[in-house]
Amino acid sequence: MDQSSISYIIKNEVYKGTIIWGKTKQYKRNGKRITKKLPREKWIIVENVHEPIVSEELFQAANNALSSRYRTPTVQTLKLSNPMATILRCSICDRALKVTHTKDRPNKQVRCETRTCAPFQKGALLPIVYDKLIESLESILESITIEGELIKKQEEKLSVIPGLKQTLEHAEKELSVLEKQKMNLHDLLEQGVYDIETFMDRQNIIVSKMKQLQQTISETILSIEREMEKENHYSTFLPRARSVLETIKQTDDPEQVNKLLKSIVEKVVYTRKKEWKEKDKFKLDIHLKI
């Protein structure tokens, strides 16, 4: 099975019990049939149509894993020239900005190629945008405010774990009680207190409750593990990000820089209004992977 088939299966919401219609719209232009992709908010989405094959949690985890392994598409014979590829996004349509250059404008620029954005959004010189991004990252990582926010978030995450542990402990105690009750049923059957029919009814009730508790225990253990991973991520992000930034400064390879940026940056939202004339006048809203 090729990579595209695997990606299609992982992204297919049918597996979690959801059916979707209206992803595209067709119309004719100059006698030709045109197919246009529609934004998700215009799709017809019906959830819980059938029994899901995978849980919502597993579906999201698989898609997150797929996204983290996504490699910037490039022609194999060409090297990546944009260190901000797929990271730098338009503030209007959220699509990745492209690198362009023409005969009258030989210097590389980054700009949004969505037609509806053109009247409101201007491009900018690639080196200027890149330098401002690195400068902004330095400023963010050096600021005491970010360190304070990280500590605060870490404390908030730590407060979740004790509650989950209490839930786990309570579920394990209930399960232990049910196991004893199940064993007592056999004694009551042998003593003649219960007939076979009553015994089976009581046993089915207890077994059903035990399955629910076992499911709760498994899900709670998984939640605790994930929260602990997040907690560790919060505490190590700042020094790791600083190390990544130092490595970026020491390399001129755009592809390597792109990989390094993606390890600490979720996306960078770019804005440059038409009335902003200065070459370095644009806004970068940086979303870190915190």
N, C-alpha and C positions, 0 to 999 in steps of 0.2 A: 504494500500500500504506500503510495507516494505522500509527500509532506502536505500537499494541498488537500488530499482526501482526509487525512488525519485532522487537519485544521477545520475542515467543513464539519466533521463529526463532533468535534469538541465544541464548536460554536452553535451547533444545531439545538435550538431550544425545545424541539419536539421531545428530546430525551428527558426533559424535566416536566413534561406534561403540558407544554404551552404550544398553541397553534398561532401562526402569524400569517396575515394576508396583507396585501397592498404595500409591499416593499418598493414597488416600482410603479411608474405611470407611463403609459404609452400615448403618443400623439404623432400626428403626421406633419412633416415640414418639407416643403418642396417635393411632395409626392413620396417621400421616404418616411418609413416608420421609425420613430425615435423612442428609445427607452430611457427614462430618467429615474435615478434612484431618489427615493423620498427619505426625509429624516425620520427617525424612530417615532417621534411624537405624532406622526401622521399614519403610522401603521395601525392595522386592526389586530390587537393582541388579546387572545383569550387564554387565560391560565386555567390549570387544573382540568383540562379537557379529558384527560385519561390518566391512569395510574403512572406516575413518573418512573422511569427506569433508573434515574440517578436523582439524588437529593439536590435541592437548591444549593446547599453548602458545597457539595462535591462539584457541582457544575461551575460555581464561581471559582473554586480553587483551581480547577483544570484550566479555566480561561485566564486566570491570573498567571498561572505557570506558563501558558502559551504566550501571553503578552510579554512576560519577562524574558522569554527566549527569542523574541522577534528580532530578526536581523534586518538592518536597513537594506532595502532592495537596490542593487546596483548591477549594471552590466558587467559581466565577468571580466571583460577585456579592459574595463576602465576602473580607475581608483576613485574612491569617494573623495569629493572635493569640498564638501560642506561639513564642517565639524559639528554643526548643529542640526543635521538632518533628522527629521521626524520629531525633534524636540521643540524647535521654534515653530509656534503656531499662531495663526491669525486670530486676533481678538474678536473678529466678527463671525467667522464661520468655523473656527477651531481646526481648520485644515493646516497641514504642514506647509510652511513656506518653501518655495523652490528657488534655486540659484539660477539666475538668468544673466546673459550678457549679449549685446548686439554690436554691430559694426559702429554705430554712432555712440554706443555706451559699452566700451570694451571691458571696463572694470566690473567684476562680479558683483551682482546685487542679489539680495533676498527679497522676494515679494510674493504676495498671495496671487495665485492664478485663477481664483474664482471670479467670474465676471461680475457678479453682483457686489463684490467687495471693492472693485476697481474705483468706483466714484468716491469712496470714503477712505480708502487705505492706500498709502504710498509705500514703495519699496525703499531700501536703504543699502548702502555699500556693505558687503559682507564683512570685510575686516573691521569696520567701525562697530558693527553690531556685535561681532565676536569679542572684540576688546572690551566693550561695555558689559557684556555678559560676565566675562572673567572678573572684571573689576567689581561688579555688583556681587558676585559670589564671594569674593574676598571680604567685601564689606559686611555681608550677612554673617559669614562664618566667624568673623572677628568681633562681632557685636556681642556685648554682654546680654542683650535682650534675648537673643536666640538661645543662649545657654540657659537663661532663666526659664524660657518656654519649654525647653527640652526637659529640664528637671521637673517642671510643673506637670508636663504630660506623663513623665515617668511615674510620678507620685499618683496621678489619676489612674494609671494603668495598674499600679500595685494594689490599689484599693479594690479592684475587681476580683483579684485572685482569692482573697480570704472568703468572699461570698460564694465563689464557685466551689471552694473546698468544703464549705458548710453544706452546700447542696449535695456534694459527693458523699460526705459523711452520713447525711440524713438518708440518702437513697440506699447506701450500703447497709445501714441499720435496718431499714424497712425490708430489704431483700433477705437479710438474715432471719428476721421474724417470719417472713413468708416461707422460707425453707423449713423452719421448725414446724410451722402449721401444716405444711405438705407432708412432713414425716408423721405428724400426729394423726393425719387422716387414715393412714394405714392401720394404726392402733385402734382407731374408732371403728374401722371396718371389721377388723378381727374380733373386736369385743361385741359386735352386733349392734352398736349404736347407730351406724349408718348401713343402709342397704346399698347395693351396687350402684343404683341410679343416683342416689344422694351423694355417694362417694365420688362418682364421675363428675357430677355437677360442681361440687365444691372444688375438686381438683382442677377442673378447667378454669374456674374463676381465679384460683391461686396462680396457676401457670401463666394465665394472661397478664396478671399483675406483675409477675416476676419478669416477663419479657419486656414489659414497659419500663420497669426499673433498670433492667440490664441495658436497655437502649439509652435511658437517661444517664446512667453511669458512664457508658462509652462516650456519649456526646460531651459530658462534663469534663472527662479526662482530656479529650481532644481540645476543648475550649481552654482548659488550664495550660496545656502545652503551648497553644498558640499565643495566649496572653504572655506567657513567660518569654517566648521568642520575641514578641513585640517589645517587651520591657528591655530585653537585652539589646534590641536594635536601637531603641531610643538612647540608651546609655553609651553606645559605641558609635552612633552616627557622626557626631561632631568631630572627633579625632580622625575617623575614617575619611570624612569629607575633606578635611584639611590636607590629609595625605594625598588624596586623589587630585586636589587642586595643585599641589606642588608637583605632582607627576605630569599634569597637563602642561605646566609651564616649561617643562624640560623636553617636550616632544613637539615636533612640527608635523607629525603624521595625522591628517584630518580623521582618518578612520579610527585610529587609536584614541584620539581625543573624543570622538563621538561615543565610543564604548565607555570611556571613563566618565563622561558627562552623564550618560544614561544610568550609571551606577548610583548617582546621588541626586539627579534632577528628574522629576516626573515630566515636566513640560515648562516651556517659557512662552508666555503669551505676549505677542508683539502688537504694538499699536503705533501707527504714525499717520496722523490725520493729514488730509490734503493741504490744509492751511499752514502746516508746520514746514517752514522753508529751510531751516538750518539742517545741514547734513547729519548732525549728531543729535537732532531733536526727535526722539522717539521714546516709547515707554516699554520696559520689559518687566513683566510680572512673573517672577520666578517661583515655581512650585517644587519644593524639595521633597525627596522621598523620606520624609520623617514619619 
